[in-house]
Amino acid sequence: MSGSARRGLLLPTLATLVAFATLLGLGTWQLERLSWKNGLVAQVEARAAQPPQP
């Protein structure tokens, strides 16, 4: 591969790596959010199971 062909591939490769890192971060955030959301649902269900307070 010549030098100009390598330079032509540099930008798409860097863009792909940045996009991959971004998507990986978003996926991790979604998993953390799932855990948080499950905790909230458990709290609401626990409150709903309690007898009503006057």
DODO-47011 format. One line per field, with one value per residue (C-alpha): residue number from 1; residue in three letters; x, y, z. Coordinates in nm, 4 decimals, always signed. Example, Ala and Ser with C-alpha at 12.3 -4.5 7.8 and 13.67 -1.06 7.14 Angstrom:
<vobas>
marza = 1 2;
semar = Ala Ser;
x = +1.2300 +1.3670;
y = -0.4500 -0.1060;
z = +0.7800 +0.7140;
</vobas>
This chain:
<vobas>
marza = 1 2 3 4 5 6 7 8 9 10 11 12 13 14 15 16 17 18 19 20 21 22 23 24 25 26 27 28 29 30 31 32 33 34 35 36 37 38 39 40 41 42 43 44 45 46 47 48 49 50 51 52 53 54;
semar = Met Ser Gly Ser Ala Arg Arg Gly Leu Leu Leu Pro Thr Leu Ala Thr Leu Val Ala Phe Ala Thr Leu Leu Gly Leu Gly Thr Trp Gln Leu Glu Arg Leu Ser Trp Lys Asn Gly Leu Val Ala Gln Val Glu Ala Arg Ala Ala Gln Pro Pro Gln Pro;
x = +0.0000 +0.1281 +0.1444 -0.1502 -0.3705 -0.2879 -0.3703 -0.7011 -0.7874 -0.6798 -0.9877 -1.2462 -1.0510 -1.0354 -1.4042 -1.4898 -1.2838 -1.4461 -1.7929 -1.7143 -1.5904 -1.8996 -2.1349 -1.9496 -1.9875 -2.3578 -2.4102 -2.2394 -2.4539 -2.7683 -2.6690 -2.6082 -2.9416 -3.1150 -2.9811 -3.0944 -3.4380 -3.4849 -3.4097 -3.6752 -3.9321 -3.8522 -3.9051 -4.2412 -4.3522 -4.2483 -4.4472 -4.7496 -4.7430 -4.7561 -5.0921 -5.2320 -5.1483 -5.4154;
y = +0.0000 +0.3413 +0.6285 +0.8159 +0.5052 +0.4610 +0.8244 +0.7731 +0.4925 +0.6795 +0.8997 +0.6202 +0.4000 +0.6725 +0.7523 +0.3835 +0.3591 +0.6704 +0.5414 +0.2006 +0.3564 +0.5785 +0.2851 +0.0798 +0.3612 +0.3974 +0.0234 +0.0321 +0.3288 +0.1391 -0.1594 +0.0685 +0.2379 -0.1017 -0.1858 +0.1521 +0.1161 -0.2347 -0.0927 +0.1750 -0.0816 -0.2979 +0.0030 +0.0829 -0.2802 -0.2966 +0.0192 -0.1125 -0.4342 -0.2449 -0.1810 +0.1680 +0.4225 +0.6586;
z = +0.0000 -0.0838 +0.1600 +0.0088 +0.0229 +0.3908 +0.4585 +0.2803 +0.5224 +0.8340 +0.8708 +0.8261 +1.0665 +1.3308 +1.2843 +1.3260 +1.6444 +1.7904 +1.7003 +1.8518 +2.1763 +2.1916 +2.1379 +2.3968 +2.6484 +2.5708 +2.6131 +2.9513 +3.0538 +2.9539 +3.1693 +3.4677 +3.4030 +3.3922 +3.7357 +3.8718 +3.7121 +3.8547 +4.1998 +4.1547 +4.0426 +4.3457 +4.5756 +4.4181 +4.4405 +4.8065 +4.8828 +4.6944 +4.8988 +5.2303 +5.3938 +5.3432 +5.6085 +5.7412;
</vobas>
